[in-house]
Amino acid sequence: MKKPFTLYIVSGLILLAVIGVAVSLISDPAGFLQRIAVIVIIGAVVYFLFQRFNRSNPSKREQRAFIKAAKKSKRRFNNKETGPANGRKASVGSLTSIKKSKKKSSPHLTVIEGKKGKKKNRASL
């Protein structure tokens, strides 16, 4: 019962706003454009000031990245622990959805193969 009542109030307010804007535009177009320009300029100044003071420093970005990685890791480990029920194998549909959801590793990260298994020949030094 409340939905139609609020719908009538909101639509009435929007209708009054449209009528007010139309009357203001017809009676004083220069003043109307001037008010719109002032509102846009003040909004832009407030936006840029907010962006200036709210800009995150690098430590906040790193913290955010760490939290995001921790959440991904937590999700991954929770998925591994919750396997199929009663030892049954997962259906083909669920396997394909898991395969599709995995992302490829980032292209800027590469594996550098080292010589961990080989020992140095100290006699040649």
N, C-alpha and C positions, 0 to 999 in steps of 0.2 A: 504494500500500500504506500510505502514511503517513496518508492522509486518514481512513480508518476508525478508525485507532488514536487520532488526535487527537480525532476526533468522540466516541469512547467516553470519553476523559479529560474533555473539556469537558462532556459531558452528565452524567458522574458528579459533577463538581464542582458543577454547577447543581443536581442532585438533592440532594446533601449540604447545599447552602446552603438550599434550600427546606425540607428536614427540620429544619435548625437553627433557621430562623426560625419554623417551626410549633411546635417544642418550646418555644422561648423565649416565644412568644406565649401558649401554653397554660399554662406553668408560672408566668410572672410578667408578666401583661399591662401592669401599671402601669410596671414597669421597662422593658419593651419600648417602650412609647410614649414614655417619657422619653428613651431612647437615640435613638429616631428623631427626636424634637424637637431634641435636642442636635446631631445630625448635620445636620439641615436648617438650624439657626441658624448653625452654623459654616460650612456651605457658602455661605449667603447673605452672611455677613461677608466671606469670602474672595472671593466674586464681586464684591461692591461695592468692596472694596479694589483688586482687580485692575482694575476699570473706572475707578476714580478715578485710579490711577497710569498706566494705559495709555491714557487719553483722548488722542486726537491733537489737537495744536494746529493752528491754521488753516494754518500754513505746510506741515505734513505733508499736510493735506487738499488744498491747492492743488498740491503736488508730485504727489500721487496722481492728481489730475484731469489734470495735464499729461501724466503717463506714459500714462494711459488714452487721451487724445486722440492722443498720438504713435503708440500702437499702432494705433488706428483709421486714422490717416492712412497709416501704413506698409502696412496691409492693403489700403487703397483703391488706393494706387499700385502695389502688387504685382499686384493684380487687373487694373489697366489694362495693365500691361506684358505680362502673360501672356494674350495674346489667343487666338483660335481657331487651331488648328494648320493649317498649309499654306494660310493665307488663306481658308479656308472660313468661312462664316457660322455663328454659334452656333445651336444648335437652339432651337426655340420653348420647350421645357421649361426650358432653362437661362435664357432671357430672362425667363420669368415668375418663376423663383426669384430672380433678381437684383432684379427689380422689387419683389417682396414683401419682400426683406431690407432695402431702403432705408427709412430712417426719415424721417419728416417733421421739418422744422426745429422747434426749440423754440418754443412759442407766446409766450414772453416776449421773444424776440429779433425785432425788427422792423427793416426797412430804411427808413432815412430818406433820401429823395431830396433831394439838394442841388443847388446851382446851379454845378456845376463848369465847365460849358461856357460859361457866360455871363460876360462881362467886366464889371467895374465901370465905370460912367461917372464918371470922376474930375472931369469938367468941371462936374458939377452940385453938387459940394461947395463 
